[in-house]
Each structure stands twice: as structure tokens, then as C-alpha cells.
Amino acid sequence: MRALYLSATSLCLSCVPLFAAEKSWTHDGDFGISLSSGNSDTLRYSLGLDSSYEFELCELRNEFDAIYGEDEGVKSHESITNTFTASRDFRNSPWYAAISNDFLYDPMAGIDYRDGTNLLLGYHFIDNERFKFRVEVGPGVIFEKRDGDSSSYAAFKAAQYFSWQINEGTRLFQSLKMTGELGDFSNSIYTAEAGVESALYGPWSVRLAAKSIHYGETDSKSDDQLIILGLGYSFDPDGKGIKNLNSKHKNKGFDSDNWIITGLIGGSYASGNTNSKSLATGILAKRKTEFAETSLGLSANFSQTEGETTAQTAGLDAHSQYSFDKPWFAGVRLDVDHDDLADLDYRIALTPYLGRYLFENDKDFASLEIGPSVVYEKQEDETDTYFAPYISFKADKHFTEDTRLFARVSWRGEAKDPSNYILTSKIGLDHALNHSVSLKAVLTDTYDNTPAEGRDSNDILFITGLEFKL
């Protein structure tokens, strides 16, 4: 009953800002997600909501965070944290007083609940438009159920916060918190966090953060580390009050004399009570003139949980084409794929094709390609060679100068056996942060109508990451 009461109290406090009628409340949320489904099944997401309300010398602030992850149906992450703080500055003084309530739910670390209330005295060492640095400390009480045992004890909290507004749209933040039992520092939890947040467009932002937690005495592992990449959103009508970054990607335009090379990297990392890591990388070299286009792309995806590989793929995509009579064009492409969990050692497809632009302007296009493929593959230790028709649809749409939505759908089936085919669908969004860095999110679905024995036909993969101009 005590656990239910404490949980309800903390969650109610987290909801107070959402139902407040005052216009001065500000709300900022962030979320991140990655998933794969099929021959590998993983899910990881993070959700956060920060709310604040300032009046005269007082401030109310609530910070809510939730993290959840699964690998092959087994939980790899599960935690909820909520901190509610009411503070008041002393007039014409850097000192302030506060009361805070901290709630933690982390069953992977053996914590069913940990709820602490503290009276705090704080000091603003630096407090201006660009730099903020403050420290606070004070006594309190903690109620918790940990490793199956319930207890309550006199406690303390000490915390340090720092932020640096690097430029109009980019902020660096860092914090260090410690809560524990008075007289027994071994029964303490230390949380360190650092990251960077950059404005995207309007109310959107991108956030990269690393967090480390030390749980002190516990029957579980005493340390957790986590890296999260996610999107942020401001619920205020005026967004974050920051103009869009000057991220026109001007230097990324194609011209007739230069190859443009970009790299993509995304992933996550956790160690301690759960051990998992994932990495998605890619590199693309492209050269485009008025009539010709040449492209070479390499990609790889790897993930591992508790020492067991849950995804391991690699691919190559190369093509060269020439517009001989616009909107018509012709070309040849080479596709190479490897999927360890699908028992696909390799699949090599060479395809001459004929294409037509259904729509094209300076930025946007939609096209259709068709041609015969020669496919050579090795799956389940058996090799096979066959002819296969190839059909592909491609489209790009720019919503703004910096934001692009793209889609690719391709089908390749064996000529003698139409039931043996591969259908690949891809949809993605990229947004330029500046002339050399973009945020990218890609959802890919590969459907193999004749998968290896014991494998799924569908493989779904969602990746968020950063793309760099090299």
C-alpha cells in the first residue's frame, strides 16, 4: 500500500503542470525509439517531459523520464524517474531555498520504488543568458523497497547543475546528483548526465545524452550506463523562442566537378544491470551532373544483448545512370546483401535498367525503374543463380530547404518461380542541422517470400542517427 501511495503521489505531481491553467507554464518533451522485428526483435524507447512555471521569485519544475527496452522478448531496460521541485530565490541574492520530491522505479536494479523528499538550500554561482551553474544540498527522508525489503530512513540530497548556451540554437547541459542515507554513504545513488541539445525547425530539437548511475549497495549490478539519441518538442505556441538554425545545407548541393561523401551513424549503448549495444553505420559517395548520376553506398547494422548477437547485416548499393532523352534514363546497378541471422551469406544482383521520371524539378522527383537481374546467392550453405525481374519506385519531397522525406520500394523475383521474391520498402526523413550535419530517421521493411528454414519472412528496422558530410 505504501508503494502504491508513493507512486501515485509522485505521478500526480508530474501531472500537475499539464493541467495548470496558467499561461506561464512551459512544457518541453523528448522521445527516442529504435526497433527491429522479424529475424531479430528489439525495441528501445525513451520518453521525457520537463515542465516549469515561474512567478516573481518562485519556480515550480517537474522532470519526468521513462526508458524501456526489449531484446528477443526479454526486458533490457525499464525505469521511471520523476522529480518535482518548488524553489524560491532570495531577493537580491544568489541563494535560494527549495523542496523536492524524487521518485525512482528501476526493477532491473532491484528497486521497486524509491521516494525521497528533501529541504534544500542552493546557490547560483553563475546565472546569465549563456552560462548557468548552481549547487544545492539539504536533508530529507526516503521511503523505498529495494531487493524485496521495505525501509525508511533520514536522508540527504546534493546536486550540481550546469548549462552552456553555445549559440542561438545549441545548448550543452550537465548534472551530478547524489541521494542517500544520512550516516551511511554506501547506501547512496549517484546519477551523472551530460549531453547536447540543438534546435531543428520550429518547436523541434535533437538531443544526445549520456547517463551513468551508481546504485551503491544492491543485490543487482551497481552501475548502469546509457546513451540516448532522441527528438525534442516544445509544447509552447511559440516553440522554444529560438529562430531556426542557419542550416541550409548549402555546401551539400551536387555539382558537376565534385563527389559528395556523407556518413551515417546511429545506435545505443547500455551496460550494468543490462548489457546491450547497437550500431548502424553507412557511407554514401555520389556525383551528379545535368545528365548523369553515379552513386556508391555501404551500410552495416549490428546489435548485441547480454553477449548474444541480435542483428548483423551489411549491404552495398551502387548504380550509374544517364538521362539520354529526358524524362527517360538508363543505367546499371549492383546490389550486395548479407544477413547473418537470416542465414544469408551473400546475395549479389547485377541489373541493367530503364527508367522514367514521373515528376522532377530542382529538388523533388518521383521515378520508376524496370529491368532484368542476374542474381547469385548463398543461403543456408546452398548456392543458387537465377534471372529475376526488377521493379523500383523512388521519390523525394522537400518540405523546407532543410527537411526531406524520401521513399524507396523495390521488388525482385525469380523469373522461373514467382513465389521466390524480395520486396524492400524504405521511408525516411532527414533534416539539416547545418551545412555538414543532418539528423536522419529511416524505417526499412524487407519481405522475403521464401526465407531460410526457421526464419521470419519480414525484417523491420528503424534507425535514428546523425549524417555527416565527410
C-alpha positions as CSV (number, residue, x, y, z in Angstrom):
1,M,0.0,0.0,0.0
2,R,2.8,2.4,0.8
3,A,4.4,1.7,-2.6
4,L,1.1,2.4,-4.3
5,Y,0.7,5.6,-2.3
6,L,4.2,6.9,-3.1
7,S,3.9,6.0,-6.8
8,A,0.6,7.7,-7.1
9,T,1.8,10.8,-5.2
10,S,4.8,11.2,-7.5
11,L,2.9,10.6,-10.7
12,C,0.2,13.1,-9.6
13,L,2.9,15.7,-9.0
14,S,4.2,15.0,-12.5
15,C,0.8,15.7,-13.9
16,V,0.2,19.0,-12.1
17,P,1.9,21.1,-14.8
18,L,-0.1,19.5,-17.6
19,F,-3.5,20.6,-16.1
20,A,-2.4,24.0,-14.9
21,A,-4.4,26.8,-16.5
22,E,-1.7,29.4,-16.2
23,K,-0.3,30.6,-19.5
24,S,3.2,30.9,-18.0
25,W,3.7,27.1,-17.8
26,T,6.3,25.9,-20.4
27,H,6.5,22.2,-21.4
28,D,9.3,20.5,-23.3
29,G,9.2,16.8,-24.3
30,D,11.7,14.5,-25.9
31,F,11.5,11.0,-27.2
32,G,13.7,8.4,-28.9
33,I,12.9,5.0,-30.4
34,S,14.7,2.2,-32.2
35,L,13.2,-1.2,-33.2
36,S,13.8,-4.2,-35.3
37,S,11.3,-7.0,-35.9
38,G,11.5,-10.4,-37.7
39,N,14.7,-12.4,-37.5
40,S,15.8,-10.1,-34.8
41,D,13.3,-8.5,-32.3
42,T,14.5,-5.4,-30.4
43,L,12.7,-2.4,-29.0
44,R,14.1,0.6,-27.2
45,Y,12.4,3.9,-26.4
46,S,12.8,6.8,-24.1
47,L,10.3,9.5,-23.1
48,G,10.7,12.7,-21.2
49,L,8.7,15.7,-20.2
50,D,10.0,18.8,-18.5
51,S,7.6,21.5,-17.2
52,S,8.2,24.7,-15.4
53,Y,6.3,27.7,-14.1
54,E,7.9,30.9,-12.9
55,F,6.3,33.7,-10.9
56,E,8.0,36.5,-9.1
57,L,10.9,34.9,-7.2
58,C,9.4,31.4,-7.3
59,E,9.7,28.5,-9.7
60,L,7.9,25.1,-10.0
61,R,9.6,22.5,-12.1
62,N,8.8,18.8,-12.9
63,E,11.0,16.4,-14.8
64,F,9.7,13.0,-15.9
65,D,11.7,10.3,-17.7
66,A,10.9,6.8,-18.8
67,I,13.1,4.2,-20.6
68,Y,12.0,0.8,-21.8
69,G,13.8,-1.9,-23.9
70,E,13.3,-5.5,-25.1
71,D,15.6,-7.9,-26.9
72,E,14.0,-11.1,-28.2
73,G,11.1,-10.7,-25.7
74,V,13.4,-10.2,-22.7
75,K,13.4,-6.8,-20.9
76,S,16.7,-5.0,-21.2
77,H,15.7,-1.6,-19.8
78,E,12.8,-0.5,-17.6
79,S,12.9,2.6,-15.4
80,I,10.8,5.6,-14.5
81,T,12.1,8.7,-12.7
82,N,10.3,11.9,-11.7
83,T,11.5,14.9,-9.8
84,F,9.2,17.7,-8.6
85,T,10.9,20.9,-7.2
86,A,9.5,24.1,-5.8
87,S,12.1,26.8,-5.2
88,R,12.3,30.4,-4.2
89,D,15.1,32.8,-4.7
90,F,16.1,35.3,-2.0
91,R,15.7,38.8,-3.3
92,N,19.0,40.4,-4.5
93,S,20.9,37.3,-3.5
94,P,22.4,34.2,-5.3
95,W,20.9,32.0,-2.6
96,Y,17.7,30.1,-2.9
97,A,15.6,27.6,-0.9
98,A,13.7,24.6,-2.3
99,I,11.7,21.5,-1.6
100,S,12.0,18.5,-3.9
101,N,10.4,15.1,-4.3
102,D,12.4,12.4,-6.2
103,F,10.7,9.1,-7.3
104,L,12.6,6.2,-8.9
105,Y,11.3,2.9,-10.3
106,D,14.0,0.6,-11.6
107,P,13.2,-3.2,-11.2
108,M,16.3,-4.1,-13.3
109,A,18.4,-2.7,-10.4
110,G,16.1,-4.3,-7.8
111,I,14.3,-1.0,-6.9
112,D,10.5,-1.4,-6.7
113,Y,10.2,2.2,-5.6
114,R,12.4,4.8,-4.0
115,D,10.7,8.1,-3.0
116,G,12.5,10.9,-1.2
117,T,11.5,14.4,-0.1
118,N,14.2,16.9,0.7
119,L,14.5,20.5,2.0
120,L,17.3,22.2,0.0
121,L,19.5,25.3,0.2
122,G,21.1,26.3,-3.1
123,Y,23.5,28.8,-4.5
124,H,23.7,30.3,-8.1
125,F,27.4,30.6,-8.8
126,I,26.8,31.7,-12.4
127,D,23.4,32.8,-13.7
128,N,23.3,34.7,-17.0
129,E,21.9,34.2,-20.5
130,R,24.7,31.9,-21.7
131,F,26.0,30.1,-18.5
132,K,24.2,28.7,-15.5
133,F,25.9,26.9,-12.7
134,R,24.3,26.1,-9.3
135,V,24.7,23.7,-6.4
136,E,22.1,22.6,-3.8
137,V,22.1,20.4,-0.7
138,G,19.8,19.5,2.2
139,P,18.3,16.9,4.5
140,G,15.2,14.7,3.9
141,V,13.6,11.3,4.2
142,I,13.5,8.3,1.9
143,F,10.9,5.5,1.6
144,E,12.0,2.6,-0.5
145,K,11.5,-1.1,-1.4
146,R,14.8,-2.5,-2.6
147,D,15.8,-6.1,-3.3
148,G,12.5,-7.1,-1.7
149,D,12.9,-5.2,1.6
150,S,11.0,-2.1,2.5
151,S,12.6,0.6,4.7
152,S,12.6,4.3,5.5
153,Y,15.4,6.5,6.8
154,A,16.7,10.0,7.3
155,A,18.4,11.1,4.1
156,F,20.2,13.8,2.2
157,K,20.4,15.2,-1.3
158,A,23.3,17.0,-3.0
159,A,23.2,18.2,-6.6
160,Q,25.1,20.3,-9.1
161,Y,23.7,21.6,-12.5
162,F,25.5,23.3,-15.4
163,S,24.3,24.6,-18.8
164,W,26.0,26.5,-21.6
165,Q,24.1,28.1,-24.4
166,I,26.8,27.7,-27.1
167,N,24.9,29.6,-29.7
168,E,21.3,30.6,-30.5
169,G,20.2,27.1,-31.1
170,T,22.6,24.8,-29.3
171,R,22.9,24.0,-25.6
172,L,25.3,21.9,-23.6
173,F,24.0,20.5,-20.2
174,Q,25.5,18.5,-17.4
175,S,24.3,17.4,-13.9
176,L,25.5,15.4,-11.0
177,K,23.1,14.2,-8.2
178,M,23.5,12.1,-5.1
179,T,20.8,11.0,-2.7
180,G,21.4,8.6,0.2
181,E,21.1,7.7,3.8
182,L,22.5,10.1,6.5
183,G,25.4,8.5,8.2
184,D,25.8,5.7,5.6
185,F,27.2,7.0,2.3
186,S,27.4,3.4,0.9
187,N,23.6,3.5,0.7
188,S,23.5,6.2,-1.9
189,I,22.6,6.6,-5.5
190,Y,24.8,8.8,-7.8
191,T,23.5,10.0,-11.2
192,A,25.7,11.8,-13.7
193,E,24.3,13.1,-17.0
194,A,25.8,15.1,-19.8
195,G,24.5,15.9,-23.3
196,V,23.9,18.4,-26.1
197,E,20.6,19.7,-27.5
198,S,20.3,21.5,-30.8
199,A,17.3,23.3,-32.3
200,L,15.9,21.9,-35.6
201,Y,12.9,23.6,-37.0
202,G,10.2,25.5,-35.1
203,P,9.5,23.6,-31.9
204,W,11.6,20.6,-32.8
205,S,15.1,19.8,-31.4
206,V,17.6,16.9,-31.4
207,R,19.0,15.7,-28.1
208,L,22.0,13.4,-27.4
209,A,22.6,12.5,-23.8
210,A,24.8,10.1,-21.8
211,K,23.7,8.9,-18.3
212,S,25.6,6.9,-15.7
213,I,24.0,5.7,-12.4
214,H,25.7,4.1,-9.4
215,Y,23.3,2.3,-7.1
216,G,25.5,1.7,-4.1
217,E,24.8,-1.4,-2.1
218,T,22.5,-3.7,-4.1
219,D,22.0,-7.4,-4.9
220,S,22.0,-6.3,-8.6
221,K,24.9,-4.8,-10.5
222,S,25.8,-1.5,-9.0
223,D,26.3,0.5,-12.2
224,D,24.3,1.4,-15.3
225,Q,25.4,3.4,-18.3
226,L,23.2,4.6,-21.1
227,I,23.5,6.7,-24.3
228,I,20.3,8.1,-25.9
229,L,19.7,10.0,-29.1
230,G,16.2,11.5,-29.4
231,L,13.9,14.2,-30.7
232,G,12.7,17.1,-28.6
233,Y,9.5,19.1,-28.9
234,S,8.3,22.3,-27.2
235,F,4.5,22.4,-26.5
236,D,4.6,26.2,-26.3
237,P,2.8,28.1,-29.1
238,D,6.0,30.0,-29.9
239,G,8.2,26.9,-29.8
240,K,11.4,27.4,-27.9
241,G,11.6,31.0,-28.8
242,I,14.6,30.3,-30.9
243,K,14.8,31.0,-34.6
244,N,15.6,28.2,-36.9
245,L,19.3,27.4,-37.2
246,N,21.1,28.7,-40.3
247,S,21.2,25.1,-41.6
248,K,20.6,25.4,-45.3
249,H,23.0,22.6,-46.2
250,K,24.3,24.9,-48.9
251,N,27.6,23.0,-49.3
252,K,25.8,19.7,-49.8
253,G,24.4,20.5,-53.2
254,F,25.7,18.4,-56.1
255,D,27.7,19.9,-59.0
256,S,29.5,18.5,-62.0
257,D,33.0,18.7,-60.6
258,N,32.8,17.1,-57.1
259,W,31.9,13.9,-55.4
260,I,29.8,14.4,-52.3
261,I,30.6,11.9,-49.5
262,T,28.3,11.5,-46.4
263,G,28.4,9.1,-43.5
264,L,25.6,8.0,-41.2
265,I,26.0,6.7,-37.6
266,G,23.3,5.8,-35.0
267,G,22.9,3.4,-32.2
268,S,22.6,2.9,-28.4
269,Y,24.6,1.6,-25.6
270,A,23.8,0.3,-22.1
271,S,25.9,-1.6,-19.5
272,G,25.5,-2.7,-15.9
273,N,22.2,-4.4,-14.9
274,T,21.6,-4.8,-18.6
275,N,24.2,-5.1,-21.3
276,S,23.2,-4.2,-24.8
277,K,24.6,-2.2,-27.7
278,S,23.6,-1.4,-31.3
279,L,25.3,0.4,-34.1
280,A,24.1,1.4,-37.5
281,T,26.6,2.9,-39.9
282,G,26.7,3.9,-43.6
283,I,28.7,5.8,-46.1
284,L,27.4,7.2,-49.4
285,A,29.5,8.7,-52.3
286,K,27.6,10.5,-55.0
287,R,28.3,12.5,-58.1
288,K,25.6,14.1,-60.2
289,T,25.7,16.2,-63.4
290,E,22.9,17.5,-65.6
291,F,22.6,14.2,-67.5
292,A,24.5,11.6,-65.4
293,E,24.5,10.2,-61.8
294,T,26.9,7.8,-60.1
295,S,26.4,6.5,-56.5
296,L,28.1,4.1,-54.2
297,G,26.7,3.3,-50.8
298,L,27.8,0.9,-48.0
299,S,25.8,0.1,-44.8
300,A,26.0,-2.1,-41.8
301,N,23.9,-2.8,-38.7
302,F,24.9,-4.7,-35.6
303,S,23.3,-5.2,-32.2
304,Q,24.1,-7.4,-29.2
305,T,22.3,-8.2,-25.9
306,E,24.0,-10.0,-23.0
307,G,26.7,-11.2,-25.4
308,E,24.2,-12.6,-27.9
309,T,24.1,-11.1,-31.4
310,T,20.5,-9.9,-32.3
311,A,21.3,-8.3,-35.6
312,Q,24.2,-8.4,-38.1
313,T,23.7,-7.1,-41.6
314,A,25.7,-5.5,-44.3
315,G,24.9,-4.1,-47.8
316,L,26.3,-2.4,-50.9
317,D,24.3,-0.4,-53.3
318,A,26.0,1.0,-56.4
319,H,24.5,2.4,-59.6
320,S,25.4,4.6,-62.6
321,Q,22.8,6.1,-64.9
322,Y,22.5,8.5,-67.8
323,S,19.5,10.6,-69.0
324,F,19.5,10.0,-72.7
325,D,16.2,11.7,-73.5
326,K,14.5,13.3,-70.6
327,P,12.4,12.2,-68.7
328,W,13.9,8.8,-69.8
329,F,17.2,7.4,-68.4
330,A,19.1,4.1,-68.4
331,G,21.6,2.6,-66.1
332,V,23.1,-0.4,-64.3
333,R,23.1,-1.2,-60.6
334,L,24.9,-3.7,-58.3
335,D,23.3,-4.8,-55.0
336,V,25.1,-7.0,-52.5
337,D,23.5,-8.1,-49.2
338,H,24.5,-10.1,-46.1
339,D,22.2,-11.1,-43.2
340,D,23.7,-13.4,-40.6
341,L,20.5,-14.1,-38.7
342,A,18.7,-14.9,-41.9
343,D,21.4,-17.4,-42.9
344,L,22.2,-15.3,-46.0
345,D,25.9,-15.4,-46.6
346,Y,25.5,-13.2,-49.6
347,R,23.1,-12.1,-52.4
348,I,24.6,-10.4,-55.4
349,A,22.3,-8.9,-58.1
350,L,23.5,-7.1,-61.2
351,T,20.7,-5.2,-63.0
352,P,20.7,-3.1,-66.2
353,Y,17.5,-1.0,-66.1
354,L,15.4,1.5,-68.0
355,G,13.8,4.4,-66.0
356,R,11.5,7.3,-66.3
357,Y,10.9,10.4,-64.2
358,L,7.2,10.6,-63.4
359,F,7.9,14.0,-61.9
360,E,11.1,16.1,-61.5
361,N,12.1,19.7,-60.5
362,D,15.2,21.2,-58.9
363,K,14.7,19.3,-55.6
364,D,11.8,16.8,-55.8
365,F,11.3,13.8,-58.0
366,A,9.4,10.5,-58.5
367,S,10.8,7.8,-60.8
368,L,10.1,4.3,-61.9
369,E,12.8,1.7,-62.9
370,I,12.5,-1.7,-64.5
371,G,15.0,-4.3,-65.8
372,P,16.3,-7.9,-65.7
373,S,18.6,-9.0,-62.9
374,V,21.1,-11.8,-62.6
375,V,21.2,-13.0,-59.0
376,Y,23.8,-15.1,-57.4
377,E,23.3,-16.1,-53.7
378,K,24.3,-18.4,-50.9
379,Q,21.8,-19.1,-48.2
380,E,21.8,-21.9,-45.7
381,D,25.1,-23.1,-47.3
382,E,23.4,-23.6,-50.7
383,T,24.3,-21.5,-53.7
384,D,21.9,-20.6,-56.5
385,T,21.9,-18.5,-59.6
386,Y,18.8,-17.2,-61.4
387,F,17.3,-14.4,-63.5
388,A,14.8,-12.1,-61.8
389,P,12.7,-9.1,-63.0
390,Y,13.4,-5.9,-61.1
391,I,11.0,-3.0,-60.5
392,S,11.7,0.0,-58.3
393,F,9.9,3.2,-57.3
394,K,11.7,6.2,-55.8
395,A,10.6,9.6,-54.6
396,D,12.0,12.6,-52.8
397,K,9.9,15.5,-51.3
398,H,11.4,18.6,-49.7
399,F,9.1,20.3,-47.1
400,T,11.6,23.0,-46.4
401,E,15.0,23.8,-47.6
402,D,16.4,21.7,-44.8
403,T,13.8,18.9,-44.4
404,R,13.4,16.0,-46.9
405,L,11.1,13.0,-46.9
406,F,12.2,10.1,-49.1
407,A,10.7,6.7,-50.1
408,R,12.1,3.7,-51.9
409,V,10.2,0.5,-52.9
410,S,11.8,-2.3,-54.9
411,W,10.7,-5.8,-56.0
412,R,12.9,-8.5,-57.4
413,G,11.5,-12.0,-58.1
414,E,12.8,-15.2,-59.7
415,A,11.6,-15.5,-63.3
416,K,11.0,-19.3,-63.2
417,D,9.5,-19.2,-59.7
418,P,7.4,-16.1,-59.0
419,S,6.9,-17.2,-55.4
420,N,10.6,-16.6,-54.7
421,Y,10.9,-12.8,-54.4
422,I,12.2,-10.0,-52.2
423,L,10.2,-6.8,-51.5
424,T,12.1,-4.0,-49.9
425,S,10.4,-0.8,-48.6
426,K,12.1,2.2,-47.1
427,I,10.8,5.5,-45.9
428,G,12.9,8.2,-44.2
429,L,13.3,11.8,-43.1
430,D,16.4,13.9,-42.9
431,H,16.8,17.4,-41.6
432,A,19.9,19.5,-42.0
433,L,21.3,20.9,-38.7
434,N,24.0,22.9,-40.5
435,H,26.0,22.7,-43.8
436,S,27.7,19.4,-42.7
437,V,25.4,17.6,-40.2
438,S,21.9,16.2,-40.6
439,L,19.5,14.2,-38.4
440,K,18.2,11.1,-40.1
441,A,15.4,8.6,-39.3
442,V,14.9,5.6,-41.6
443,L,12.3,2.8,-41.4
444,T,13.1,-0.3,-43.6
445,D,11.0,-3.4,-44.2
446,T,12.4,-6.4,-46.1
447,Y,10.0,-9.2,-47.0
448,D,11.5,-12.5,-48.2
449,N,8.7,-14.8,-49.5
450,T,11.0,-17.8,-49.2
451,P,13.1,-17.3,-46.1
452,A,15.6,-19.7,-44.7
453,E,14.2,-22.5,-42.5
454,G,13.1,-21.3,-39.1
455,R,13.4,-17.6,-40.1
456,D,10.7,-14.9,-40.5
457,S,9.7,-13.5,-43.8
458,N,9.6,-9.9,-42.5
459,D,12.5,-7.9,-41.2
460,I,11.7,-4.4,-39.9
461,L,14.4,-2.0,-38.8
462,F,14.0,1.6,-37.6
463,I,17.2,3.7,-37.1
464,T,17.7,7.3,-36.0
465,G,21.2,8.8,-36.3
466,L,23.3,11.6,-37.5
467,E,24.6,12.1,-41.0
468,F,27.9,13.9,-41.6
469,K,29.3,15.4,-44.7
470,L,32.9,14.0,-45.0
